[in-house]
Amino acid sequence: MKSYREVLEFQIPQRRQFLNITPQVEKAVQKSGIQEGLCLVNAMNITASVFINDDESGLHADFEKWLERLAPEKPYSQYAHNGYEDNADAHMKRTVMGRETVVAVTNGRLDFGTWEQIFYGEFDGKRQKRVLIKIIGE
């Protein structure tokens, strides 16, 4: 069995954003040379997420509204965690949206369902963050 590791780095200029990272993950699969296996894509920060869904701007706006209703950013004083930092809401949003995703690799390609894409969700931007891509297989 072979293994391949790559790290993507992001520094989102605003607090929240969703980025389609499917092209970067597809390139990593090609570089790995793995034809049959699994591809893990993992947010390596506790205020960011990796998830699979449709690349549709209305859906992304709906996610933003829904997450803000579940865990509103302000007032900061509503959270016991907030003190040194003001990012308790980002921790909660990450928990809801998930830490990672795993996609099958078949014939050297990501084996997606219809409309599926991989997204990086940033909930506490303005600083350097990393995403791990780990591919294993033959």
VEXTOR-759334 format. One line per field, with one value per atom (N, C-alpha, C, O, CB): residue in one letter; atom name; z, x, y; residue number from 1. Coordinates in steps of 0.1 Angstrom, whole numbers, always signed. Glycine has a CB too. Layout:
<atoms>
resn: c(A	...)
name: c(CA	...)
c3: c(Z	...)
c1: c(X	...)
c2: c(Y	...)
resi: c(NUM	...)
</atoms>
This chain:
<atoms>
resn: c(M	M	M	M	M	K	K	K	K	K	S	S	S	S	S	Y	Y	Y	Y	Y	R	R	R	R	R	E	E	E	E	E	V	V	V	V	V	L	L	L	L	L	E	E	E	E	E	F	F	F	F	F	Q	Q	Q	Q	Q	I	I	I	I	I	P	P	P	P	P	Q	Q	Q	Q	Q	R	R	R	R	R	R	R	R	R	R	Q	Q	Q	Q	Q	F	F	F	F	F	L	L	L	L	L	N	N	N	N	N	I	I	I	I	I	T	T	T	T	T	P	P	P	P	P	Q	Q	Q	Q	Q	V	V	V	V	V	E	E	E	E	E	K	K	K	K	K	A	A	A	A	A	V	V	V	V	V	Q	Q	Q	Q	Q	K	K	K	K	K	S	S	S	S	S	G	G	G	G	G	I	I	I	I	I	Q	Q	Q	Q	Q	E	E	E	E	E	G	G	G	G	G	L	L	L	L	L	C	C	C	C	C	L	L	L	L	L	V	V	V	V	V	N	N	N	N	N	A	A	A	A	A	M	M	M	M	M	N	N	N	N	N	I	I	I	I	I	T	T	T	T	T	A	A	A	A	A	S	S	S	S	S	V	V	V	V	V	F	F	F	F	F	I	I	I	I	I	N	N	N	N	N	D	D	D	D	D	D	D	D	D	D	E	E	E	E	E	S	S	S	S	S	G	G	G	G	G	L	L	L	L	L	H	H	H	H	H	A	A	A	A	A	D	D	D	D	D	F	F	F	F	F	E	E	E	E	E	K	K	K	K	K	W	W	W	W	W	L	L	L	L	L	E	E	E	E	E	R	R	R	R	R	L	L	L	L	L	A	A	A	A	A	P	P	P	P	P	E	E	E	E	E	K	K	K	K	K	P	P	P	P	P	Y	Y	Y	Y	Y	S	S	S	S	S	Q	Q	Q	Q	Q	Y	Y	Y	Y	Y	A	A	A	A	A	H	H	H	H	H	N	N	N	N	N	G	G	G	G	G	Y	Y	Y	Y	Y	E	E	E	E	E	D	D	D	D	D	N	N	N	N	N	A	A	A	A	A	D	D	D	D	D	A	A	A	A	A	H	H	H	H	H	M	M	M	M	M	K	K	K	K	K	R	R	R	R	R	T	T	T	T	T	V	V	V	V	V	M	M	M	M	M	G	G	G	G	G	R	R	R	R	R	E	E	E	E	E	T	T	T	T	T	V	V	V	V	V	V	V	V	V	V	A	A	A	A	A	V	V	V	V	V	T	T	T	T	T	N	N	N	N	N	G	G	G	G	G	R	R	R	R	R	L	L	L	L	L	D	D	D	D	D	F	F	F	F	F	G	G	G	G	G	T	T	T	T	T	W	W	W	W	W	E	E	E	E	E	Q	Q	Q	Q	Q	I	I	I	I	I	F	F	F	F	F	Y	Y	Y	Y	Y	G	G	G	G	G	E	E	E	E	E	F	F	F	F	F	D	D	D	D	D	G	G	G	G	G	K	K	K	K	K	R	R	R	R	R	Q	Q	Q	Q	Q	K	K	K	K	K	R	R	R	R	R	V	V	V	V	V	L	L	L	L	L	I	I	I	I	I	K	K	K	K	K	I	I	I	I	I	I	I	I	I	I	G	G	G	G	G	E	E	E	E	E)
name: c(N	CA	C	O	CB	N	CA	C	O	CB	N	CA	C	O	CB	N	CA	C	O	CB	N	CA	C	O	CB	N	CA	C	O	CB	N	CA	C	O	CB	N	CA	C	O	CB	N	CA	C	O	CB	N	CA	C	O	CB	N	CA	C	O	CB	N	CA	C	O	CB	N	CA	C	O	CB	N	CA	C	O	CB	N	CA	C	O	CB	N	CA	C	O	CB	N	CA	C	O	CB	N	CA	C	O	CB	N	CA	C	O	CB	N	CA	C	O	CB	N	CA	C	O	CB	N	CA	C	O	CB	N	CA	C	O	CB	N	CA	C	O	CB	N	CA	C	O	CB	N	CA	C	O	CB	N	CA	C	O	CB	N	CA	C	O	CB	N	CA	C	O	CB	N	CA	C	O	CB	N	CA	C	O	CB	N	CA	C	O	CB	N	CA	C	O	CB	N	CA	C	O	CB	N	CA	C	O	CB	N	CA	C	O	CB	N	CA	C	O	CB	N	CA	C	O	CB	N	CA	C	O	CB	N	CA	C	O	CB	N	CA	C	O	CB	N	CA	C	O	CB	N	CA	C	O	CB	N	CA	C	O	CB	N	CA	C	O	CB	N	CA	C	O	CB	N	CA	C	O	CB	N	CA	C	O	CB	N	CA	C	O	CB	N	CA	C	O	CB	N	CA	C	O	CB	N	CA	C	O	CB	N	CA	C	O	CB	N	CA	C	O	CB	N	CA	C	O	CB	N	CA	C	O	CB	N	CA	C	O	CB	N	CA	C	O	CB	N	CA	C	O	CB	N	CA	C	O	CB	N	CA	C	O	CB	N	CA	C	O	CB	N	CA	C	O	CB	N	CA	C	O	CB	N	CA	C	O	CB	N	CA	C	O	CB	N	CA	C	O	CB	N	CA	C	O	CB	N	CA	C	O	CB	N	CA	C	O	CB	N	CA	C	O	CB	N	CA	C	O	CB	N	CA	C	O	CB	N	CA	C	O	CB	N	CA	C	O	CB	N	CA	C	O	CB	N	CA	C	O	CB	N	CA	C	O	CB	N	CA	C	O	CB	N	CA	C	O	CB	N	CA	C	O	CB	N	CA	C	O	CB	N	CA	C	O	CB	N	CA	C	O	CB	N	CA	C	O	CB	N	CA	C	O	CB	N	CA	C	O	CB	N	CA	C	O	CB	N	CA	C	O	CB	N	CA	C	O	CB	N	CA	C	O	CB	N	CA	C	O	CB	N	CA	C	O	CB	N	CA	C	O	CB	N	CA	C	O	CB	N	CA	C	O	CB	N	CA	C	O	CB	N	CA	C	O	CB	N	CA	C	O	CB	N	CA	C	O	CB	N	CA	C	O	CB	N	CA	C	O	CB	N	CA	C	O	CB	N	CA	C	O	CB	N	CA	C	O	CB	N	CA	C	O	CB	N	CA	C	O	CB	N	CA	C	O	CB	N	CA	C	O	CB	N	CA	C	O	CB	N	CA	C	O	CB	N	CA	C	O	CB	N	CA	C	O	CB	N	CA	C	O	CB	N	CA	C	O	CB	N	CA	C	O	CB	N	CA	C	O	CB	N	CA	C	O	CB	N	CA	C	O	CB	N	CA	C	O	CB	N	CA	C	O	CB	N	CA	C	O	CB	N	CA	C	O	CB	N	CA	C	O	CB	N	CA	C	O	CB	N	CA	C	O	CB	N	CA	C	O	CB	N	CA	C	O	CB	N	CA	C	O	CB	N	CA	C	O	CB	N	CA	C	O	CB	N	CA	C	O	CB	N	CA	C	O	CB	N	CA	C	O	CB	N	CA	C	O	CB	N	CA	C	O	CB	N	CA	C	O	CB	N	CA	C	O	CB)
c3: c(+0	+0	+0	+7	+12	-8	-9	+0	+3	-23	+3	+11	+5	+1	+26	+5	+0	+9	+13	-15	+13	+22	+15	+10	+36	+16	+11	+21	+26	-3	+23	+31	+23	+17	+44	+24	+18	+29	+40	+11	+25	+35	+30	+18	+37	+39	+36	+46	+58	+36	+42	+50	+45	+36	+52	+50	+45	+51	+63	+48	+42	+48	+56	+64	+36	+55	+63	+74	+73	+55	+82	+93	+88	+92	+103	+78	+74	+58	+52	+79	+53	+39	+36	+43	+31	+25	+20	+7	-2	+18	+6	-6	-12	-4	-3	-25	-32	-34	-41	-46	-27	-28	-36	-36	-14	-43	-51	-61	-62	-59	-68	-78	-71	-77	-85	-59	-53	-48	-49	-40	-44	-39	-51	-50	-32	-62	-75	-79	-83	-86	-78	-82	-73	-77	-82	-60	-50	-54	-53	-36	-57	-61	-73	-74	-64	-83	-95	-91	-96	-105	-83	-79	-71	-72	-70	-63	-55	-63	-59	-46	-75	-84	-79	-85	-84	-69	-63	-72	-76	-49	-76	-85	-78	-82	-95	-67	-59	-44	-39	-62	-37	-23	-17	-21	-21	-7	+0	+1	+2	+14	+1	+2	+14	+14	-11	+24	+36	+34	+30	+49	+36	+36	+50	+53	+24	+57	+71	+75	+72	+80	+80	+85	+98	+107	+88	+98	+109	+118	+124	+103	+120	+129	+135	+128	+123	+148	+154	+151	+157	+169	+143	+139	+124	+118	+144	+117	+103	+100	+109	+95	+89	+85	+71	+63	+87	+69	+55	+54	+62	+52	+43	+41	+26	+18	+47	+22	+8	+7	+15	+4	-4	-8	-22	-29	+2	-26	-39	-39	-29	-42	-51	-52	-58	-70	-62	-49	-54	-44	-32	-54	-49	-40	-31	-20	-49	-36	-27	-15	-4	-35	-17	-7	+3	+15	-12	-2	+7	+16	+28	-1	+10	+17	+28	+39	+8	+25	+34	+46	+57	+27	+43	+53	+63	+75	+47	+57	+65	+74	+86	+56	+69	+77	+88	+100	+69	+84	+94	+105	+117	+86	+101	+112	+121	+133	+105	+115	+124	+133	+144	+115	+129	+139	+150	+161	+131	+146	+156	+166	+178	+149	+161	+169	+165	+158	+169	+169	+164	+170	+181	+169	+161	+165	+177	+186	+153	+176	+187	+193	+187	+180	+206	+214	+219	+223	+225	+219	+223	+238	+241	+222	+246	+260	+263	+274	+267	+252	+255	+256	+260	+243	+254	+254	+266	+267	+241	+273	+284	+279	+285	+293	+267	+261	+257	+258	+248	+253	+249	+261	+271	+242	+258	+268	+261	+257	+281	+260	+253	+238	+231	+256	+233	+219	+218	+228	+212	+207	+205	+194	+185	+200	+195	+185	+189	+183	+178	+200	+205	+194	+192	+218	+187	+177	+166	+160	+171	+163	+152	+156	+148	+149	+169	+173	+172	+167	+188	+175	+174	+159	+156	+180	+150	+136	+130	+122	+129	+134	+129	+133	+126	+134	+146	+151	+142	+139	+165	+139	+131	+116	+111	+131	+110	+96	+95	+84	+90	+105	+104	+103	+98	+93	+107	+107	+94	+89	+118	+88	+76	+67	+71	+80	+56	+47	+41	+40	+36	+37	+30	+17	+17	+40	+7	-7	-12	-11	-16	-18	-25	-37	-44	-29	-40	-52	-61	-57	-49	-73	-82	-96	-101	-83	-101	-114	-114	-124	-125	-102	-101	-100	-102	-113	-97	-96	-84	-79	-109	-79	-68	-73	-83	-62	-65	-69	-63	-52	-65	-68	-63	-68	-79	-67	-61	-65	-73	-73	-54	-79	-87	-78	-67	-92	-83	-78	-66	-61	-74	-61	-49	-52	-62	-44	-43	-43	-29	-19	-49	-27	-14	-10	-19	-13	+2	+6	+19	+28	+8	+19	+32	+37	+30	+29	+50	+56	+67	+76	+62	+65	+75	+84	+78	+68	+97	+106	+115	+123	+114	+114	+123	+115	+119	+137	+104	+95	+99	+111	+82	+90	+92	+98	+103	+100	+97	+101	+93	+88	+116	+94	+86	+91	+104	+87	+82	+86	+76	+65	+86	+80	+71	+69	+78	+77	+58	+55	+51	+42	+44	+57	+54	+43	+44	+66	+33	+23	+25	+24	+8	+28	+30	+21	+23	+45	+12	+3	+5	+5	-12	+7	+8	-2	-5	+23	-6	-16	-24	-21	-24	-35	-45	-58	-68	-47)
c1: c(+8	+0	+9	+19	-10	+5	+12	+4	-7	+13	+12	+6	+12	+23	+9	+3	+8	+2	-10	+3	+10	+5	+8	+19	+12	-1	+1	-7	-18	-4	-2	-9	-12	-3	+0	-24	-28	-28	-31	-43	-24	-25	-34	-34	-10	-41	-50	-49	-46	-65	-51	-52	-64	-62	-39	-76	-88	-88	-87	-101	-90	-90	-102	-101	-88	-113	-124	-127	-120	-137	-136	-139	-144	-140	-148	-154	-160	-160	-162	-174	-158	-159	-159	-153	-147	-165	-165	-157	-159	-179	-147	-138	-140	-139	-124	-142	-142	-127	-120	-149	-123	-109	-108	-97	-103	-118	-118	-107	-100	-131	-104	-93	-79	-71	-92	-77	-64	-63	-53	-62	-75	-75	-73	-66	-88	-80	-78	-63	-58	-87	-57	-42	-34	-25	-37	-37	-30	-32	-23	-35	-44	-47	-38	-33	-62	-38	-29	-15	-8	-31	-10	+4	+7	+18	+8	-2	+0	+2	+9	-12	-3	-2	-11	-10	+12	-19	-28	-40	-47	-32	-43	-54	-66	-78	-50	-65	-76	-73	-63	-78	-81	-79	-88	-100	-65	-83	-91	-84	-71	-95	-91	-85	-92	-104	-87	-84	-89	-85	-74	-83	-95	-92	-97	-109	-100	-87	-89	-85	-74	-82	-95	-91	-83	-87	-104	-71	-62	-62	-52	-48	-74	-76	-90	-100	-74	-92	-105	-116	-127	-103	-113	-123	-125	-129	-119	-122	-123	-129	-128	-110	-135	-142	-138	-134	-157	-140	-140	-153	-156	-127	-160	-172	-175	-168	-184	-184	-188	-202	-211	-187	-204	-218	-218	-208	-224	-228	-230	-223	-224	-245	-217	-211	-222	-222	-199	-230	-241	-242	-244	-255	-241	-240	-252	-251	-238	-264	-276	-275	-279	-289	-270	-268	-258	-260	-264	-247	-237	-242	-239	-225	-251	-257	-266	-267	-265	-273	-282	-274	-278	-290	-263	-254	-250	-251	-241	-246	-241	-252	-250	-237	-264	-276	-279	-281	-288	-280	-283	-273	-276	-284	-260	-250	-250	-247	-236	-253	-253	-265	-264	-254	-276	-287	-284	-288	-300	-277	-273	-263	-264	-267	-253	-242	-238	-228	-229	-246	-243	-229	-225	-254	-223	-210	-211	-202	-203	-221	-222	-236	-245	-221	-237	-227	-216	-220	-233	-204	-193	-195	-190	-180	-201	-203	-212	-213	-209	-219	-228	-221	-227	-238	-208	-200	-190	-183	-193	-190	-180	-166	-156	-183	-164	-151	-145	-132	-152	-153	-147	-141	-147	-158	-130	-122	-110	-110	-119	-100	-88	-91	-86	-77	-99	-104	-119	-126	-99	-124	-138	-143	-151	-141	-139	-142	-150	-150	-130	-157	-165	-175	-177	-173	-181	-191	-184	-190	-197	-171	-164	-162	-162	-151	-159	-157	-170	-170	-153	-181	-194	-198	-203	-205	-195	-198	-190	-195	-196	-178	-169	-175	-175	-155	-179	-185	-197	-198	-189	-205	-217	-213	-219	-227	-204	-200	-190	-189	-195	-183	-175	-160	-156	-179	-152	-137	-131	-122	-131	-136	-130	-140	-152	-119	-135	-143	-134	-121	-150	-139	-132	-139	-151	-131	-131	-136	-129	-117	-135	-136	-130	-122	-126	-141	-111	-103	-105	-102	-88	-110	-113	-107	-110	-128	-99	-92	-85	-85	-103	-79	-70	-78	-72	-61	-91	-99	-108	-111	-108	-111	-121	-134	-139	-122	-140	-153	-165	-170	-152	-169	-180	-193	-195	-177	-204	-217	-220	-212	-227	-232	-236	-235	-240	-250	-229	-228	-219	-216	-241	-213	-204	-191	-185	-202	-187	-175	-170	-178	-177	-157	-151	-149	-144	-137	-153	-152	-144	-145	-166	-137	-130	-139	-142	-116	-144	-152	-144	-139	-164	-142	-135	-145	-154	-125	-143	-152	-145	-152	-159	-132	-124	-112	-100	-121	-113	-102	-92	-91	-108	-85	-75	-62	-54	-81	-60	-47	-45	-54	-47	-33	-29	-35	-36	-13	-41	-47	-42	-38	-63	-44	-39	-50	-59	-26	-49	-58	-49	-40	-68	-51	-43	-50	-62	-40	-43	-48	-39	-27	-47	-45	-38	-45	-57	-38	-37	-43	-35	-23	-41	-43	-37	-44	-55	-39	-36	-41	-30	-18	-52	-34	-25	-26	-19	-28)
c2: c(-12	+0	+12	+13	+0	+22	+35	+46	+44	+40	+56	+67	+80	+81	+66	+90	+103	+114	+113	+106	+124	+135	+148	+150	+134	+157	+171	+180	+177	+173	+192	+202	+215	+220	+206	+219	+232	+242	+239	+231	+254	+265	+276	+280	+271	+282	+293	+304	+302	+288	+316	+328	+336	+345	+336	+334	+340	+354	+356	+332	+365	+378	+382	+392	+388	+375	+379	+368	+357	+381	+370	+360	+347	+336	+366	+347	+335	+334	+344	+334	+322	+320	+305	+297	+327	+301	+288	+287	+295	+282	+279	+277	+263	+253	+280	+263	+250	+246	+252	+250	+235	+230	+217	+211	+228	+214	+202	+201	+191	+200	+212	+212	+208	+201	+225	+214	+211	+197	+190	+221	+191	+177	+168	+158	+174	+171	+163	+163	+152	+169	+174	+175	+166	+159	+189	+166	+158	+143	+135	+161	+139	+125	+121	+111	+123	+130	+128	+126	+117	+139	+135	+134	+122	+116	+147	+117	+105	+92	+83	+103	+92	+80	+68	+58	+75	+71	+60	+59	+69	+63	+47	+44	+39	+42	+33	+32	+26	+29	+24	+11	+36	+38	+48	+49	+43	+55	+65	+78	+79	+60	+89	+103	+110	+112	+111	+112	+120	+135	+138	+114	+143	+158	+163	+162	+165	+169	+172	+186	+191	+162	+194	+207	+206	+199	+215	+212	+211	+222	+226	+209	+228	+239	+237	+233	+253	+240	+238	+248	+248	+237	+258	+268	+268	+278	+282	+257	+255	+241	+232	+257	+239	+227	+222	+230	+229	+210	+204	+196	+188	+195	+198	+191	+189	+196	+198	+181	+178	+183	+180	+163	+191	+195	+201	+200	+205	+207	+213	+227	+235	+215	+231	+244	+253	+256	+243	+258	+267	+278	+276	+259	+290	+302	+304	+308	+315	+301	+302	+292	+296	+299	+280	+271	+276	+274	+257	+281	+287	+298	+299	+291	+307	+318	+312	+317	+327	+301	+294	+288	+290	+283	+282	+277	+288	+287	+270	+300	+311	+316	+318	+322	+317	+322	+312	+315	+325	+299	+288	+287	+286	+275	+287	+287	+299	+297	+285	+310	+322	+322	+327	+335	+316	+314	+304	+305	+309	+293	+283	+288	+286	+271	+295	+300	+314	+316	+291	+324	+338	+343	+340	+347	+350	+356	+365	+365	+363	+374	+384	+383	+378	+398	+387	+394	+384	+372	+401	+388	+379	+375	+364	+386	+383	+380	+368	+363	+392	+363	+352	+339	+329	+351	+338	+326	+326	+336	+323	+315	+314	+313	+318	+302	+307	+306	+319	+321	+297	+329	+342	+349	+350	+350	+354	+362	+367	+379	+353	+359	+362	+363	+372	+352	+354	+354	+355	+354	+341	+359	+361	+351	+354	+375	+338	+328	+316	+306	+324	+317	+305	+301	+289	+309	+310	+307	+299	+290	+319	+302	+295	+280	+271	+302	+278	+264	+256	+244	+264	+262	+255	+253	+242	+264	+263	+261	+250	+242	+274	+249	+238	+225	+215	+240	+224	+211	+206	+195	+212	+216	+213	+209	+199	+225	+216	+214	+202	+197	+226	+198	+187	+190	+201	+178	+181	+182	+177	+183	+174	+166	+161	+153	+152	+151	+149	+141	+130	+133	+149	+119	+109	+105	+104	+96	+105	+102	+90	+89	+114	+81	+69	+74	+84	+59	+68	+70	+58	+46	+73	+59	+49	+52	+63	+46	+43	+46	+59	+66	+46	+62	+74	+87	+98	+75	+87	+99	+99	+88	+101	+110	+111	+106	+109	+126	+97	+90	+97	+92	+75	+108	+116	+112	+105	+130	+115	+115	+127	+137	+113	+128	+140	+152	+153	+138	+163	+176	+177	+188	+181	+166	+167	+174	+171	+153	+182	+190	+191	+189	+204	+193	+194	+209	+216	+186	+213	+227	+228	+219	+232	+239	+244	+254	+264	+249	+253	+263	+270	+264	+257	+283	+291	+299	+305	+301	+298	+304	+314	+321	+294	+315	+325	+328	+325	+319	+335	+338	+348	+352	+342	+354	+364	+359	+367	+375	+346	+340	+327	+321	+338	+322	+311	+298	+296	+309	+290	+277	+267	+270	+278	+254	+243	+232	+230	+236	+226	+214	+203	+204	+218	+191	+179	+171	+169	+171	+167	+157	+144	+145	+163	+133	+121	+110	+107	+116	+104	+95	+82	+81	+100	+71	+57	+48	+49	+52	+38	+28	+23	+24	+34	+17	+11	+18	+14	-4)
resi: c(1	1	1	1	1	2	2	2	2	2	3	3	3	3	3	4	4	4	4	4	5	5	5	5	5	6	6	6	6	6	7	7	7	7	7	8	8	8	8	8	9	9	9	9	9	10	10	10	10	10	11	11	11	11	11	12	12	12	12	12	13	13	13	13	13	14	14	14	14	14	15	15	15	15	15	16	16	16	16	16	17	17	17	17	17	18	18	18	18	18	19	19	19	19	19	20	20	20	20	20	21	21	21	21	21	22	22	22	22	22	23	23	23	23	23	24	24	24	24	24	25	25	25	25	25	26	26	26	26	26	27	27	27	27	27	28	28	28	28	28	29	29	29	29	29	30	30	30	30	30	31	31	31	31	31	32	32	32	32	32	33	33	33	33	33	34	34	34	34	34	35	35	35	35	35	36	36	36	36	36	37	37	37	37	37	38	38	38	38	38	39	39	39	39	39	40	40	40	40	40	41	41	41	41	41	42	42	42	42	42	43	43	43	43	43	44	44	44	44	44	45	45	45	45	45	46	46	46	46	46	47	47	47	47	47	48	48	48	48	48	49	49	49	49	49	50	50	50	50	50	51	51	51	51	51	52	52	52	52	52	53	53	53	53	53	54	54	54	54	54	55	55	55	55	55	56	56	56	56	56	57	57	57	57	57	58	58	58	58	58	59	59	59	59	59	60	60	60	60	60	61	61	61	61	61	62	62	62	62	62	63	63	63	63	63	64	64	64	64	64	65	65	65	65	65	66	66	66	66	66	67	67	67	67	67	68	68	68	68	68	69	69	69	69	69	70	70	70	70	70	71	71	71	71	71	72	72	72	72	72	73	73	73	73	73	74	74	74	74	74	75	75	75	75	75	76	76	76	76	76	77	77	77	77	77	78	78	78	78	78	79	79	79	79	79	80	80	80	80	80	81	81	81	81	81	82	82	82	82	82	83	83	83	83	83	84	84	84	84	84	85	85	85	85	85	86	86	86	86	86	87	87	87	87	87	88	88	88	88	88	89	89	89	89	89	90	90	90	90	90	91	91	91	91	91	92	92	92	92	92	93	93	93	93	93	94	94	94	94	94	95	95	95	95	95	96	96	96	96	96	97	97	97	97	97	98	98	98	98	98	99	99	99	99	99	100	100	100	100	100	101	101	101	101	101	102	102	102	102	102	103	103	103	103	103	104	104	104	104	104	105	105	105	105	105	106	106	106	106	106	107	107	107	107	107	108	108	108	108	108	109	109	109	109	109	110	110	110	110	110	111	111	111	111	111	112	112	112	112	112	113	113	113	113	113	114	114	114	114	114	115	115	115	115	115	116	116	116	116	116	117	117	117	117	117	118	118	118	118	118	119	119	119	119	119	120	120	120	120	120	121	121	121	121	121	122	122	122	122	122	123	123	123	123	123	124	124	124	124	124	125	125	125	125	125	126	126	126	126	126	127	127	127	127	127	128	128	128	128	128	129	129	129	129	129	130	130	130	130	130	131	131	131	131	131	132	132	132	132	132	133	133	133	133	133	134	134	134	134	134	135	135	135	135	135	136	136	136	136	136	137	137	137	137	137	138	138	138	138	138)
</atoms>
